Amino acid sequence: MQVCTGYPTGALNVRACPGVQCWAFFVVDEGRTVAVDGVTETAEDGATWAHLIRPVDGWVNEKYLCEVKP
């Protein structure tokens, strides 16, 4: 997967658990390739969070991920 925020200088917060109420401890820049393990959680606000395994172990909002462009 790839970080796709829609902003050339965008970044995605990696959180300790699935949801904005969780501590953000790492940032992944726009266009960076990441790995997820297929585990997802739906937050109270309806957002889907994906479990990230690389570059760090944490959770990201799935709407900011897209397939890697060749």
N, C-alpha and C positions, 0 to 999 in steps of 0.2 A: 504494500500500500504506500501511498504518498500523501504528504500533508498538502491539502488544497483549501486554503482559507479564502482564496479569491483576491488576495492582496499581494503585490509583488514583494513587499517586505513584511508579510504577515508571519505570525507564529502561533503555535498551538500549545496550550497549557496541558501538561501531564499531571494528573491528580492522583492522590493516594487511594481514592475510592471513586465509584461512579456517581458523579454529581457535582454541581458547582459549589455545594456546601463543603466539599472536601478540599484539603490543603493541596495547592499547586506547588510542586517541588522541582519541576523541570520544564523547559520550553524547547519545542522542536520547530525549526524554521520552515517557512514555506518551501515546498518542493522537495524536502528531505524524504528519503525512503525510510519507512518504519516497518516493523513486523508485528502482526497481531496473531492471536492464537484461536480466534473464532468464538471466544466467549464474549457475550454481550449482556448488558443489564439495562433495563428501562428505568429511568429516574422518575421521580414524582411529577416533574413537569412534562413528561412524555418523551424526553430526549433519549436516544439510544447511545450508550457508552460502550466502547470497544476496549478489551483488555490488550494492552500493548506489552510486547515482550522484548522489543529492541527499538531504540537504543537503551531504554530502561524499562523496568517493570512498573506499570501504572495504568491509568485509565484516561482515555481521550473521547471527546464527543465525536461520534461516528460520522456526523454530517460534514466534518472537515477532513475526511479521508476519501481518496479516490484511487482507482487502479493506477499502477505505475505506467506512465507513458513510455513507449519504446523509443 
